């Protein structure tokens, strides 16, 4: 047995732990983590502004790959810390779990939950330059990553101590940093991704002005929304038909808790809720959402009874009746946030439900007490009455669906080729376009854990239909039955039959449309399936490059020249136009074999942007769809395949 003594215990000094295990602090060293270290600095600036200090943030993407974030807040303290004997700047940028957000004396509400933000950014940067404008002076300090006597690279080393470099008439903090290639490899900041998050932050903080400047690509974006989340709600329903022009906006505060909520109704059939805690998206919802929904149900039921819409013996409307067609944006600010859920984006604080419900009941009740809003209330109640009828029709459709769709009845017999194992963790369901490809997939699969469900035609576009109409579609009903989870309010993720749900369609326009239809259905009625990481897109090959003794499958046009070069003279190319052109062995080898296949996991990084995309691409606004296509499609692309590749 190897000897194990105290000398074998490694103590990581300063910021070394961050560089050794960056994933523990930023989740990943991929694109998301790369941008995370920028948002840590931006969040500090947001916290200043949220607390009433300053109103502007400038984010600049510099030519050398670095980023600069400047705010006009108070500026980081520059005096000596009483116990650490270092300036406040050095403490903040070199000490984990140090910051002004562990009590509420300086920041009533904060997006920074762990006090590691600025120091983690510093630790993972090649260099970090901090300028503080405060007390009439300009202070500067610089940190670098460099190799130590032990031969290892250490981050956040003080290169230039804090010093006064000039006079200043303004206040605030300016931070520039260059992400370390040793940690992240060669990556660059995305102007588009940063602009999307900046827009969201501007919506959530109506006193915020935020500029994003890209000195590499020349782009610039400015965001400022005086209406805050009310403007956010309007932005989200662009392209939809509203029941009334302006959103309902309510707000309330209780000691160390603040709530804002905006509601706007459309003639659609699904609800869309976007919630945030201290500017952090809670894509899995949580107690604050539960409280808000309870308040909406109570207040509108009370209003319906008070105005004779519901008689004494009538049962109350259900909450889902009042939420059909609604887009809700909920933002709360609070202390001691507790997240839970698969991705730590679900609020778990039980007191949040109580406070949101109480504040929303009071504010929404006051809103409805005005006679001026009677047309708004009438529109919502009429929508609820229609929703009740739809719900009753959907109930009948669900009962019919359950009767039709058990795994051993006629609806799945001849369609679903089930896997032989009941091991749900390993099981996979391939939803395959067409009977021809479905037949190949059934023959080529590993039947011990892979199930095949061929689609006979395109499913219904769920974005444009009521729930009862969705359930009336045979292809959709078959998918629901195969997954065994139920749908909508009845959805139960714990009953999911397959750990991976893989959409497998042709690499052409029809295949892309089928993928879009299926993803829209999952997004609207089984979103937890996506949030929990169960939905994937299979990537079939576009080409096979081959000759005697050589065979290689190619999955994109960009990869084709290199494959041809590897094959050499005498090469031949088979171009696949559809999955049905591959025999069972080829389909398994290229697209279904876990050892060789390529899958794209479907995730929702930004729920609000996902909502906009679904509405634009799958909704009723044809002009918005044309505008999107005109902006993003390459109409000049010419298929040169026959000219370039005539065989070797």
N, C-alpha and C positions, 0 to 999 in steps of 0.2 A: 504494500500500500504506500502511495506517495506521501511524504511528510508534509503536513499542513500546519503552519504556525503563523503567529501574528505578523511576521515579516512578509508573509505572502499576501497580506491584505493590501490592496492598492488604494491609496487615497488620492483622488483627482483634485488638483488644486484649481482654484479660480474657475475659469470657463472651460477647462479641459474636458469636463463631462459632456458639454454641449457638442464639442467637435468629435468626441468619441462616439456618441450616440445621438446624432442630430434628430433622428426620427422620434425620439422621446419628447422632443421639444417642438418640432415643426411638422411632425407626421410623416414627411417624406422628403427626400432630396430631389424629387422630380419638380415639374413646373409648379405644382401647388405649393410645395415647401419653399421653392425659390421666391415666389411672390409673397409667401407668408411673412418673410422677414421684412418686406416692405410694409405690409399692413400692420406689423407690430409698431413701427414708427408712426404711421398714419393714425393708428388708434390712440396713441399718446396725444397727438394733436387734437383729435376728435374729443377726447376727454376734457381737454382744456376748454374747448368751445362749448361743449355740453354743460360745463360748469359756469358758463357766463363770461369766459375770458377769451376775447378775440372772436373773429368770424370768418377767417380766410385760411385756406390751406393750398399751397402750390406743390404739385408733384411734377418733377422734371426728370425725364429719362435722358441721360447724357450720352454724348458721342462715344465715350470710353466704356460704356456698358454699366456705369454706375447710376444710382438714382439719388435725387435730392428731394427732401421733404421739408418745407418751411411753413411755420404757422406764425400767427401774430398774438399768441397767448402771453402768459406771464414770463415765460422763459424758465428753464430748469434752474433750481437754486444753485448758486455758485459758492455759497459760504461753506465752511467746514462742518462736516457731520460731527455731532458731539461725541459719539462713541467710536466711529471708525477713523476719525481724524483725516478724512479725505473730503474733497469738494463734493457737493451734491451731484455734479456731473459725473465724476469718476465713480461714485457709488452706484449711480443708476446704470452706467454702462459697463461696469466690471463685476457687479455682485448679483448673483441670482437671488430671486425672492426679495429684492429690495425695490421699494417704490413708494409713492405717496397714495396708494390705493387700498392699503390694508385697513385703513380707517376712513371715516366719512368726513373728516375735518377739512380736507382739501378738495376731494372729489366726492360729491354726493352719490353719483352713479358712475360706474366705470366699465368699459369693455375689456379692460385688462384684468384678467381673473387671477393670474398667478404671479405677477410681478417679475416675469422673466423676459418681457418683450425686448426692450432696448439692449439688454445685455446679451441676449441670444443673437440678435442681429449683429452686434459687434463681434461676438465670438465666431460667427460664420462668414465674416467679411475679410477680404484681403487688407482693406483699410477702412476706417470710419472716421469722419471729420465732423466735429460737433461745434457749432457756433451758437452762443447764447447772447441775446440782446436784452439787457436787464440793468436796471439802476443807472441808466445813462451811459452804460459802457458796453463795448463789444468784447466778449470773451471767446476764446478758441481753445480747443483741445483735440488732439489727434491720436488715434489708436491704429495699430497694425498687427497683422499676423506674421510671425517669423519663427525661424528654427531656433530652438534652444540648445543648451549644452548637451542635452540628452539625445539630440538628433531628431527630435519630434517638433512639429510645427505647433505653436501655441497661438491662440487667438486673443484679441483684445489687449495687447500689450501697449502700455502708454509709450508713444513715441515723442509726443510733445505735451508737457503738463499744461493744465489750464492757466491761461494768462490773458491779461487785458491787451487787446491789439488795437483799440481805438475807441472813439466816442460813438454813442448810438442815441438817436432820437426815438427809435421804435423799441418795442418789446417782442419777444418771441424766441423760437428755437429753430435752427436750420441744421439738418443732419444730411450728410452725403456719405454713401457707402458703396463699396464694390463687392458683390457676392464672390466668395472664394471659389475658384475653379477646382481646387483640391476637394471641395465638398460637393459642389453642384455640377462639375464638368462645364462644358461650353453651353450656356443657356443665355437667353436674353429676355428682358421684360416685354410683356405683351401690352401694347398701347390699348388694344381693344378690350382685353380682360380688365385692365386697370380702370378704363373709362366706365365700364359697366358697373363695377363695384363703387366707383366714385359717384356715379349717378344715384345708386341705391343709398349711399351715405347722405347725399344731399337731400333726398326725399325724407329720410328719417330724422334729419336735423335741419329744420326749416330756416334756422338762422345761419346756416353754413354756406359759404361760397367756396367752391373747390375747382381748381384749375389743373388740368393734366396737359403737359407739354412734352412732345416727343421730338427731341432734337436730332434723332437719327432718321426717322421717317417723315418728319415735318408736320405731323398731326398735332392738333390742339383741340381740347374740349373744355367747356366751362359749364358748370352745373350750379344752379341756385333755384330753389323752389319755395316761394313764400307760403304756399299752401301746405307744405310738408307732405304727410302721408295722404292727405286728401288729393293732392296732385298725383301722388303715386297710384292711387286707386284709378284715377282717370287715365293715367298712362297705361295701366294694365288692361283696361277695357277698350282701348282704341281698336276700332274695327268691329265692335259689337254694337248691337242696338240696345240703348239704355231705356229703362222704364221712366227715368226722370233725369234731369240734366246734371245736377250737382250731387256729389257724394254727401251722405250723412257723415258729419264729423263730430265726434264727442271726445271729451277728455276729462280727466279727474286726477286728483293727487291726495295721498294719505300719508302724512309724515315722510317716511323714506321710500315711498312707492309712487310712481307716476304711470298713468295709462293714457294712450291715445288710440283711437279706433276710427277707421273710415269704412263706410259701407256704400257700395253702389250696386244696383240691380240691373241685369240685362234680361233679354228674352231667352237666354240660354237655359240649359237644364242641369248644369252641374255647378257645384259651389267651388270656389277657389279661395283658400285662406293662406295668407302670408303673414307670419308672425316673427317678431324679433324681441330679443332681450338685450338691452344695452347695446343696440346696433348689431348684435350677432344673430344671424338667421337661425330660427328654430324650425328646420324643415320637417322634423318629426312631430311638431306640435308640442303639447304638454299641458300643464295645469292652467296656464294663462289662457290658452285657447278654449279649454273646457269651461272656464269661468265666463268667457265672453259669449260662447254659444248658449250657455244656460241663461244668461241675462237677456239675450235677444229673444229666446223662446218665451220667457216669463213676461217681458214687457209687451211684446206684440200679442200674446194671448190675452193679457189684461186689457189691452187697448181694444181687441176684437170683442171682448165681452162688454166693455163699457160703451161700445158704439153699436151694439146689437148685431154684429156679424156672427157671433156665437150666442146661441140662446142658452137658457139655464141648463137644459138637459143635454146640450151638445158636448161631446168630448173636446178637449183641447186639441189644437193643431200640434203636430210633432215638430221638434226642432228642425228636422230636415225639410219640412214644408216651408218654413221661413227662410231657409238657406238655399233653396233652389234658385240658380241664376245669380247668386250674390258673389261679388268679389270683396273680400274683407282684408284690410291691412290692420294689423294689431301690433303696436309697439309699446313695450313696457320698459321702465327703468327701475332697477331695484338693486339692493345689496345682497351679498352672500348667495350668489346664484349657484344652483345645483343642477348640473346637466346629467342626463342619463340617456339610455337608448344605444342602439348599435353604433351610431356615429357621434354620440355625445352632442346631439343637436335637438334634444327633447328636454324641456324644462320640467324639473321634478319638484320644485318647491311647493308644498301643499298650501302655504299661505297665499301664493299668487292667485290660486283659483278664487279664494274667498274675497281677496281685495279687488280683483278685476271684476268679479260678478257684482259686488256691491257698488263700485264706482260706475260701472256700465249701466246698471239698473237705474241709478240716480240720474245720470247724464242723459240716457236715452229716454227716460220718462219725462224729463224736463223738455227735451227736444220735441216729443210728441204732444206735449201740452199746448203748444202753439197752434192756433187755428190755421196759420199760414202753411203748415206742413200737412194739412189734411189730404191734399191730392197725392203726396208722397206715400203717406200711410195707406191710402186707398189702393194705390198701385201695388204695394207690397202685399196687402191682404188678398187682393185679386190673384196675385201670383201664387200665394199660399193655397188658395182654394183650388186653383188649377193643379198645383203640385200634389194636393191631397188626392185628386182624381187620378193623377198619373201614378202616385204611390199605390193606390188601390189596384190600378191596372197592372203595375209592376209586380205587385204581390201575387196576382193571378198568374202573371207570366212566369214568375219564379217557381210557383207551385207546379206549373206546367213543365218548366225547365227541369225541375227536380224529378218529376215523373218520367220525363223523356230521357234524361241524361245520366242515369246511373251507369256505371262502367260495363254492366252486362246486358244493357238493353239495346234496342235496334239503332239508336242514334250514334253509338260509338262502335258498334260491331261493324267491321269492314272498313272503319276509318282509323281508329287508334290502334297502333301496334304497340301494346304495353310491354314494359320491361319485365323480366321474370323475377328480379329481386325487389323486395319491398324496402330496401335500404334507402331511405329518403336522402341521406347526406350525399350519396354517390349518384343517385338517379338523375337522368337528364331527359328532357323532352325537347325534341326537334319539331318545330312548327315549320313545315316544308311547303313551298309553293308548288302546287300542281301534282297530279296523280303520277306523272311520269317520273319526276324526281322523287316523289314519295315512295314509289315502287323500288327505285334503286337504293334509297336510304333504308327501307325495310330489309332489303336483302343484304346490304353491306354492313349494317350496324352491328355493334356488340349487344345482343339482345339481353345480356345479363343486367345491364344498367341503362341502356338507351331505348327510349320510346319514340315513336314516329307518329306525327299527326299531320297528314297531308291536307292542304286546303283546296277545296274544289271551287275556285273562283275567289274574288276579292271579298273580304269581310266588310261589314258596314262601317262607315266613318262615324265613330261615336261622338265626334265633336258637334255634329249637326242633328243628333237624334235624342229623343227622350229615352229614359231608362227602359220603359216597356217596349219601345221599338228596338233598342239594343238587344234586349233579351229575346225578342222575336226573330232575330237573325240566327239562322241555323249554324253558321260557321262560328259565330261568337259563342253561342250556347255550347257548342262542342268543346271549345277551348276552356270555358268555365268548368265544364264537367270533368275534363281531363286533369285540370289543376287541382280540383277538389277543395278550393278555398272559399267558394261563394263570391259575392260581388258587392261593391258599394258598402252600405251599412252592415251587411252580413259578412263582409270579408273577414276571414280568419287565417292569418299567416301560418299559424301552428299546424293547420291542416294541409299545407302545401305538399303535394305528392312528389315534386321534383325540385332538387336543389338548384338546378340550372334549367332555365327556360330559354332555348336558343332559336332565334328566328333565322331561318335558312331560305333565302330567296335569290333569284337570279341577279346578276350584276348588270341590270339594265333598268330602264325607266319603270316598267311594270313592277319589277322586283323592289325598287326603291319606294314605289307607291304603297306596296303591300307592307313593307317595313314601317312606313310612316303611319299607316292605318292601325297596325297592331300596337305600335308604341303609343299612339294617341289613346287607344282603348285602355292599355295598361296605366297610362298617366292619369286618365280620368277616373277609372273605376277600380284599379288595383295598384295604386301608387306605392303602397308599402312593398310590393313585389320589387319595384325599382329601388326604393330607398334601402332595402335590405340586401341589395346586390345580387338578385336572382336572375335578372334579364340580360341576355347576351345576343349579339349579332354574329352569325357565322360568316366567315369570309371565304367564298369559293374562289378558285384560281381563275384568272382570265386566259392564261396560255399554258401550253406544255411545249417546252423546247426539248427536242430529242434527236438522236441518231443512234446507230448501233453502239451499245455500251455506255450511252449517256441519256439521262432523263431528268428533267427539272421542271417543277411547276412554278409559275410566276403569278404573283397576286396583284401586280400593278403595272401600269405602262412604264413607270420610272425604273422598275427592276428589269425590264425586258432586255435592254442593250447589254447589260452585264451578263445575263444568263446566256445570250447568244454568243458573247465573247468566250464564255467558259466552255460552251459546247464546241465552238470552232467550226472549221469548214465541213460542209455536208450536213449542216443543221436543217431541221424541219421544225415547223411551228404548227401546233393545233390551237386554234382560237375557240374558246368556249363561249357560246352565246346563251347557254342556259344549263342548269343543273342536270336536266334530263339527258344531255348529251354524254354524260359520264356514266360508265358502267358502275355497278355496285362497289367493286374493289377500289376504283379510282375515287369515288365519292367519299368512301370511308378514309382512304389514305390522305386525301387533301383537305377534307372539311370536317370529319367526324372523329378521327383518331386523336385522343387526348395528348398523345406524345408529339404529334406533328401539326395539328390544326392551329389556326389563328382565330381567336375570338375577341370581340370588342365588348367589354362590359358596359352596360348602359347605366349611367349615373346622372344625378341631378345636382350639379355644382351650384347652380343659381336657380332657385325655384321660380322667381319672378321672370327671369329671362326665358326659362323653359315655357312658362305660361304664354309669354308673348310669341314665342316661336310656334307653339301649337295653334294659337288663335290665328296667326298670320298664314301659316301653311295649310291648315285644315278647316279654317272657319269660313264665314260667308263673305268676307270683304275681298272681293276679286281684285280691286285696285291695289290694296295693300300687298296682296300676293304677287301681282305683276311688278310692283315696285321692288319687292325683295328679290325676285328672280332677275330683274334688269340690273340690279346692283351687284349680285353675286355670281350670276351665270357667265360663263365664258362663251360668247356667241361666235368668237373668231376661231375657235378650235377646229382643226381639220383632221379627219382620220386619215393618217398617212400610212396605215399598216400595210396596205397592198403595195405601196411604192417602196417602202423601206425594207420590208422583209419578204423577199421572193424565194427564200431558201438559200442554203449555202452551197 
